[in-house]
Amino acid sequence: MKIKTNKLLILSLCVALLMPLNGCDEDKLEISNPNTVSQLDFFRNEADFRVAVNGMIHPITAVFFWGRVVHTGPLLRSDAFNVVPFANNTTMSTLQGVPGVSRWATDMFPQLYQTIFRANTILEEANEENLPAGSVRDEILGQAYFMRAFANWYLAAFWGNVPLVLNTPESDEDFFPSQATQTEVFNSVIDDLGMAASMLPTTWSDNDLGRPTSGSALALRGKTYLYMQNYSAAAADFQAVVDSGVYSLLPAEQYNDNFTTENENNAESVFELQFSPQDNFVWGSDTPLTGSQSNFYIDYSPPTVSLDRSHYINPHILQVFEDNGDTVRRNATIAFDYPGATGYGGVPFLEDFAPDIEAAQVAGVDPLFTRKYAMLFAGTRQELPGFGQTVGVNWRLVRYSDVLLMLAEAENELGNTANAISLVNQVRQRAQIADLAAGLSQQEVFDAIVDERIMELTGEGHRYFDLVRWQLADDVMGEGSTIAGGRHPKSLAGESAFFTPGRDELLWIPVPELNANPNLVQNPGY
């Protein structure tokens, strides 16, 4: 069962009472709204805190972050996707963004700080009277630490140097914080995830499936250490996730369950965002179940279905599958013409994708399309609405296979190549392909991990981060790259979409934030 953030009580409470209280000095202007509850009257007991926790999570799943905009922009920046330009909608995904011009460029940043503000409020309001020490207190505060870390992780990964806000504002100066370095933000993430790991349960009951666990916290902390190149600490956290015995790989025949509504929150899921199908879409709403539905249909559906013209998969991605004889993951990742291939609603591929194949021919690219999160399982093209809100597929943020591959990378960097090969082979065996040979060199194992992450994780939002932290982004996506079947990976957007070192590792700080806070400085190159 998915987390139910659908009680419309959550909505007005969390929207109103988890906002800063800017009081007025004149008593006559202090008018109470009978339809809301003030923060002073809230946080009385466990029930209030549980409502607040759901409100804290919502900005992450809402339209202006994971519900829509993060896909339109940053997650499609990698070499896997040859994005069809669509005015300002796709300037982030084509690496052509201009601060103050590009659509969606201002939306994600404040969404993350909403979650941080709400997490800070929960942590500050808890005391022995309203939330006595014990397992319930740990569950609630553990989620607050986890979500604050989660929000700060993406702030640091996307924007680099950002304000590190660990308290609710108390003075005018607190509303104008300076930027911390990316390292300082990641160190704070590590601290928060340590608290979360010590407080959160190993598993939740059926009514709360999908909430972060101690394993979620350890996995994200390990990922943070990995990005900071602290390989010993990363390996220790990933190994703790493995040793917990909670997680396992789904069998090959269920691999595709990781990307549909089937078998959500399964044994392979370390952390996934919960989405529910709905009809009452309200653009940009901060009310659960009126703006947090699954909107991936737009950005991952094929070009003639997408409202934003979508993208094509570059042929070098397919070639990695072919070179390894991997059909299990290939067929779950790429929609193309292979024996038995189908499109929407089980219609034969060549019939269903005929207009998209024609569009690819006109564009001069290979007819390779995204399958993960494209909702091909949910019905025919005619049965699905443009925004895809009636399909509530969860987004799997951390899977056990990812943990195994990150552990393999850490072990390899520590010189433990035999351990790394064994870990990679666990993932390959699930895919029913040949093991890596024993005795590979450290560089050969690294190269194998790079390819394995393509086969296992393409379309899940990891590739661009990987290329940047491996310092391979310029090689793969920079000027002169012809890795994509003799073309640049962003050939449809033209030369202005070449990766620019020293700029494109990060997004630009939104101009409204710079205008509002004189202590912020724009990222290099913008």
ABEGO torsion letter per residue (X at the ends): XBBBAABAAAAAAAAAAABBBBBBABAAABBBBAABBBAAABGABAAAAAAAAAAAAAAAABAABAAAAAAABAAAABAABBBBBBEAAAAAAAGABBBGABBGAAAAAAAAAAAAAAAAAAAAABBAAABBBEAAAAAAAAAAAAAAAAAAAAAAAAAGBBBBBABBBABAAAABBBBBBAAAAAAAAAAAAAAAAAABBABBBAAABGBBBAAAAAAAAAAAAAAAGBAAAAAAAAAAAAAAGABBBBBAAAAAAAABABGBGBAABABBBBBBBBABBBBGBABBGAAABBAAAAAABBAAABAAGEBBBBAAAAAAAAAAGBAAAAAAABBBBBBGBBBBGGBBAAAAAAAAAAAAAAAGBBBBBBABGAGAAAEBAAABBAAGAABBBBBBABBAAAAAAAAAAAAAAAGBAAAAAAAAAAAAAAAGBBBBBBGBBAAAAAAAAAAAAAAAABGAGAAAAAAAAAGAAAAAABBGBAABGGBBAAAAAEAAABBBBGAAABBBBBAAAAAABAABBBBBGX
